[in-house]
Amino acid sequence: MSNLLTKKELKQYLALLDRLPPESEEVKKIHLLLKEHKKEQCREHFMPFVKEMWPAFIPGKHHQVMADAFERVANGELKRLIINMPPRHTKSEFASYLFPAWFLGNYPEKKVIQTAHTAELAVNFGRKVRNRVNTPEYQEVFPTSCPRIQRQQVDGKPTKEGITSQSVLVVR
């Protein structure tokens, strides 16, 4: 159940901040309420989570399209997703780093398996997810989520389809 404030309520609270003395109890309560609202937004929607975890991030329209698709995947509305974009459009940062962290925060009982074409790439993204989950900023948004992250390396032998499997990240 969502505790998000409406746009009208947000506007009213922000207007109150301008009129009240900065050190008043009311201002402190409004700041706490706005902080909780921001955390709730981060839990419910991928893009606010990205902005909170990556303060220097500059969003583009394509980022919101990806964020909406990731939310549909997380909600079970979308079973398969392929993202085709040129290099340097944040595909890997979103799909292999930030989305797994956000997903696990919302669904700590679920599992994520992450693979890549090289062991080094899979391990690096797995480390980034693990490191993000252990940050105070992440724990502030998802205080009860503590997924167990393990790395399982496979032998690298070609499969019958000709794909070489290098490394797998398993989150339980």
C-alpha positions, 0 to 999 in steps of 0.5 A: 500500500502506497503512502505517497503524497499527492502532487497537491499535498507536496506543493502545500508542504513545500509552501509551508516550508517557506512560511514557517520559521526554519527551526520550528518543530513543524518544519522538522516534521515536514522534512521528515515527511518529505524524506519518507515520501522520497524513500517510498517513491524509491521503493515503488518506482525505479527512476527515483531509485536511480536518481537517489543511488546515482546523484550525478545521473542525468535522465533522458527520455530513453531512461524513463522508457527503460525504467517503465519496462523494468517496473513491468518486469518486476511486477510480472507484467512483462516476461521477456525484455530485450533492450537494443540501443547504441553503446553508452546509453546506460543499458548495462548500468540499469539492467545489470547493476541498478535494476537487480539492486532495486528488484532485490530491495522490493523482493528480497525473497526472490532470486536473480541470476546474472550472466555475462559474456565474460567472467570478469564482466559478470563478477564486476556487475555482481560486485557493484550490486553487492556493494550498492546493497551494503551502502547506507543510502541503499539501507535507508531506502530498503532497511529490511532487505538484506539479500545474500549474494553469492558468485558461482563460476562455471567451467567456461566450456561451450554449450550445445548451442555454441555459447560459452558460459563464463560466470553466473551471479546468484542472489538468494 
